[in-house]
Amino acid sequence: MDALSEVLKAVRLTSGIFLEAEFTSPWCLDSAAGEQDVAHMLPNAEHVSIFHLVTEGRLRAKLPAAGPALELEAGDLLMFPHGDGHLLGSDVQLPGVPARELAQTAPGGGLAHIRHGGGGARSRIVCGFMACDKRTCKPLLGALPRMLRVSLGDSPAAQWIEATLRKGALELQAPSAGSEVLLGRLAELVFVEGIREYVRSLPESQQGWLAGLRDPHVGRALALLHGDPARAWEVEALARETGLSRSALADRFVALLGEPPMQYLTGWRMALAAQALSTSNDSVARVSERVGYESEAAFNRAFKREFGTPPAAWRRAARLARAR
């Protein structure tokens, strides 16, 4: 299995909240979600990403204090992987109306919606929010910009993504058995398709985790490390399985990801360990074994280096934080 799939298996997407919106120019929407908004929408979410699919018309998008506005049209998927608040509008220089003041639920349930604007040219979007574990999604999120546009145009992908978001909205308003799992899978489908299209668009000179996925040797190494993180890996064995010499793999890995393979593996093991400690009742010794440490003492040292506190104390603090 490839490294992106292995990471997504561990990310633990939990839910998606969806709505559709119709705007007429002139308009400007402030979609900045505060901590209380996120807590209301997605309880216990550690990290929230946001995405919008433009289904009709044109609009602009901008981060409040960073860079120029992006021009968007029907078929564009706009993603905010880090959950940044942002402005959407026909004119993003206008004062932004807070989205939470406009969102309504259709009578009798159904798709949550926004209708807003001055009566001019019309634009429509479908929106989604996705929650994930912030530690296990760190490799992926760390490689993504704060705002990115993926142009799907009239491709089949644009059609099924719109249908997926609408299905998620209906499921949210009329939940039934299995809804939580279904919403997570729908959010994941949209998010993964956007990431796949973004990876395809990266220039050859790009560096980072996603560029590493695209490299045949580093991508193979990442897939092996993520697929079996508990294995007693050494660079020599990893190099043999990727078809490179030890030094060539190490050099290429550092050039693309900025750190050597074993350091990367340690970070991934610690992310998995933190997830296990916060979501299971397994003993520290069991968690240590699952992530590849024969010695619990060695695991405790590595965990403390990463998080600043021993695993047992970290677990207690994490549980107290969730209980508040």
C-alpha positions in Angstrom: 0.0 0.0 0.0 1.2 3.6 -0.7 2.2 6.0 2.1 -0.7 8.3 1.6 -3.1 5.4 2.1 -1.2 4.2 5.2 -1.3 7.7 6.7 -5.0 8.1 6.0 -5.7 4.8 7.6 -4.2 6.2 10.8 -5.6 9.7 10.6 -9.0 8.8 12.2 -11.3 11.0 10.2 -14.3 11.3 12.5 -17.1 13.4 10.9 -18.1 15.9 8.3 -20.6 18.8 8.4 -21.9 20.0 5.1 -24.0 22.9 3.7 -24.8 24.5 0.4 -24.7 28.3 -0.2 -26.1 30.6 -2.9 -24.8 34.1 -3.2 -25.6 37.0 -5.5 -23.2 39.9 -6.1 -22.1 42.0 -4.4 -21.3 39.8 -1.4 -18.5 38.9 1.0 -18.6 36.1 3.6 -16.3 35.8 6.6 -16.0 32.1 7.3 -13.6 32.4 10.3 -14.7 29.8 12.8 -13.7 30.3 16.4 -12.9 27.6 18.9 -16.5 27.6 20.2 -17.9 27.2 16.7 -15.6 24.3 16.0 -16.5 22.7 19.3 -20.2 23.0 18.5 -19.9 21.6 15.0 -17.5 18.8 15.7 -17.2 17.9 19.4 -13.9 16.5 20.5 -12.3 17.4 17.2 -8.5 17.9 17.5 -8.1 19.4 14.0 -10.6 20.7 11.4 -10.0 21.2 7.7 -12.4 23.1 5.5 -13.3 22.6 1.8 -15.6 24.2 -0.7 -16.7 23.1 -4.1 -17.8 25.8 -6.5 -20.8 24.5 -8.4 -21.9 27.6 -10.3 -20.5 31.0 -11.1 -17.4 32.8 -10.0 -16.0 34.1 -6.7 -12.8 35.1 -4.9 -11.2 33.7 -1.8 -8.6 35.2 0.5 -6.9 34.6 3.8 -7.5 37.7 5.9 -3.9 38.9 6.2 -1.9 36.9 3.7 -1.4 37.1 0.0 -3.6 38.0 -3.0 -7.1 36.6 -3.6 -7.7 33.4 -5.6 -10.1 33.5 -8.5 -12.4 30.6 -8.5 -15.0 29.2 -11.0 -17.4 26.3 -11.3 -15.5 23.0 -10.8 -12.9 24.4 -8.5 -12.3 22.7 -5.2 -11.0 25.1 -2.5 -9.3 23.6 0.5 -8.1 25.0 3.8 -6.2 22.1 5.3 -5.3 23.9 8.4 -8.8 25.2 9.1 -7.9 28.9 8.6 -10.7 31.4 8.6 -11.0 33.1 5.2 -13.0 35.5 3.1 -15.2 34.4 0.2 -17.0 36.8 -2.1 -17.6 38.6 -5.3 -15.5 41.3 -3.8 -13.3 40.3 -0.8 -12.6 44.0 0.0 -16.2 44.3 1.3 -16.9 43.9 5.0 -17.4 40.1 5.6 -20.7 38.9 7.0 -20.0 36.1 9.5 -21.1 32.8 8.1 -22.6 31.6 11.4 -25.1 34.5 11.3 -26.4 33.3 7.9 -26.5 29.5 8.0 -30.0 28.0 8.3 -31.4 24.5 8.4 -34.2 23.7 5.9 -37.7 23.2 7.5 -38.2 19.6 8.4 -34.4 18.9 8.1 -32.4 18.5 5.0 -29.5 20.4 3.7 -28.2 23.3 5.8 -28.0 26.4 3.6 -27.0 30.0 3.2 -28.7 32.5 0.9 -27.2 35.9 0.8 -26.2 38.8 -1.5 -27.2 41.9 -3.4 -29.2 40.4 -6.3 -26.5 40.4 -9.0 -24.6 37.5 -10.6 -25.1 34.2 -8.8 -22.6 31.8 -7.4 -23.2 28.5 -5.6 -20.9 26.4 -3.4 -21.1 23.2 -1.4 -19.0 23.2 1.8 -17.5 20.6 4.1 -15.7 20.4 7.3 -13.5 17.4 8.3 -12.0 16.4 11.7 -8.9 14.4 12.1 -6.2 13.4 14.7 -3.7 16.3 14.6 -0.7 14.0 15.3 -1.2 11.3 12.7 -2.2 13.8 10.0 0.9 15.9 10.7 3.0 14.5 7.8 0.2 15.3 5.3 -1.0 18.6 6.7 2.6 19.8 7.2 3.1 19.4 3.4 0.0 21.4 2.4 -0.4 25.2 2.1 -2.9 27.2 4.1 -5.1 27.6 1.1 -5.1 25.6 -2.1 -7.2 25.4 -5.2 -7.7 22.2 -7.2 -9.4 22.7 -10.6 -11.7 19.8 -11.4 -13.5 21.6 -14.2 -16.3 19.5 -15.8 -14.5 16.2 -14.9 -16.4 13.3 -13.4 -14.6 13.9 -10.2 -16.3 17.3 -9.8 -19.7 15.7 -10.3 -19.2 12.9 -7.8 -17.6 15.2 -5.2 -20.7 17.5 -5.4 -23.0 14.5 -5.0 -20.9 13.2 -2.1 -21.1 16.5 -0.3 -24.9 16.7 -0.8 -25.2 13.1 0.5 -23.2 14.1 3.6 -25.5 17.1 4.3 -28.6 14.9 4.1 -27.1 12.3 6.3 -26.2 14.9 8.9 -29.7 16.3 9.1 -31.4 12.8 9.2 -28.8 10.5 10.9 -29.4 6.8 11.3 -27.3 3.7 12.2 -23.8 4.1 10.8 -24.1 7.8 10.1 -20.9 8.7 12.0 -18.8 6.2 10.0 -20.5 7.2 6.7 -19.8 10.9 7.2 -16.2 10.3 8.0 -15.8 8.2 4.8 -17.5 10.8 2.7 -15.3 13.6 4.0 -12.3 11.4 3.4 -13.2 10.7 -0.2 -13.5 14.4 -1.0 -10.3 15.3 0.9 -8.2 12.5 -0.7 -9.4 13.3 -4.2 -8.4 16.9 -3.6 -4.9 15.9 -2.4 -4.4 13.5 -5.3 -5.1 16.2 -7.8 -2.9 18.6 -5.9 0.0 16.1 -5.9 -0.4 15.7 -9.7 0.0 19.4 -10.1 3.2 19.8 -8.1 6.2 21.0 -10.1 9.2 18.6 -10.4 11.3 20.9 -8.2 8.8 20.6 -5.3 10.1 19.4 -1.9 8.3 18.0 1.1 6.3 15.0 2.1 4.0 15.0 -0.9 6.9 15.3 -3.3 8.4 12.4 -1.5 5.3 10.3 -2.2 5.8 11.0 -5.9 9.4 9.9 -5.9 9.6 6.2 -6.8 12.3 5.4 -4.2 11.4 7.7 -1.3 7.7 7.0 -1.9 8.4 3.2 -1.6 10.4 3.9 1.6 7.6 5.9 3.1 5.1 3.2 2.2 7.3 0.6 3.9 7.8 2.7 7.1 4.1 3.5 7.4 3.0 0.0 6.5 5.1 -1.7 9.2 6.3 1.0 11.7 7.0 -1.6 14.4 9.6 -3.5 12.3 13.2 -3.1 13.5 14.1 -1.0 10.5 17.6 -0.1 9.5 18.6 2.2 6.6 20.4 -0.7 4.9 17.3 -2.9 4.8 15.1 0.0 3.7 17.6 0.9 1.0 17.6 -2.7 -0.3 13.8 -2.8 -0.6 13.8 0.5 -2.5 16.5 -0.3 -4.9 19.0 2.3 -3.8 22.3 2.3 -1.9 22.1 3.3 1.8 23.7 6.7 1.1 21.7 7.4 -2.0 18.4 6.7 -0.2 19.4 8.8 2.9 20.5 11.7 0.6 17.3 11.6 -1.4 15.1 11.3 1.7 16.8 14.3 3.4 16.6 16.3 0.2 12.9 15.8 -0.1 11.7 15.6 3.5 14.4 17.5 5.3 15.2 14.6 7.7 16.8 11.1 7.5 14.6 8.0 7.4 15.1 6.8 10.9 14.3 10.2 12.4 11.2 10.3 10.3 10.2 6.8 11.5 10.7 7.9 15.2 8.3 10.8 14.7 5.7 8.6 13.1 6.0 6.0 15.9 5.5 8.8 18.5 2.4 10.0 16.6 0.9 6.5 16.6 1.8 6.1 20.3 0.2 9.3 21.3 -3.0 8.3 19.4 -3.1 4.9 21.1 -2.5 6.4 24.5 -5.3 8.9 24.0 -7.9 6.6 22.5 -7.3 3.1 24.1 -6.8 1.6 27.5 -3.7 -0.4 26.4 -0.9 -0.3 28.9 2.2 1.8 28.1 4.1 -1.4 27.7 1.7 -2.6 25.1 1.7 0.7 23.2 5.5 0.6 23.3 5.6 -2.8 21.7 3.0 -1.9 19.1 5.1 1.0 17.8 8.4 -1.0 17.7 10.1 -0.6 21.0 11.3 -3.8 22.8 12.3 -1.7 25.8 9.6 0.3 27.7 12.3 2.4 29.1 13.6 3.3 25.7 10.1 4.1 24.6 9.6 6.4 27.6 12.7 8.3 26.8 11.8 8.7 23.1 8.2 9.8 24.0 9.5 12.4 26.6 11.9 13.8 24.0 9.0 14.3 21.6 6.3 15.5 23.9 8.2 16.8 27.0 6.5 14.4 29.4 6.5 10.6 30.0 3.7 8.6 28.3 1.7 7.8 31.4 1.6 11.4 32.5 0.8 12.6 29.0 -2.1 10.2 28.9 -3.6 11.5 32.2 -3.3 15.1 30.9 -4.9 14.2 27.6 -7.9 12.6 29.3 -8.3 15.5 31.7 -8.3 17.9 28.8 -11.0 15.9 27.0 -13.2 15.7 30.1 -13.4 19.5 30.5 
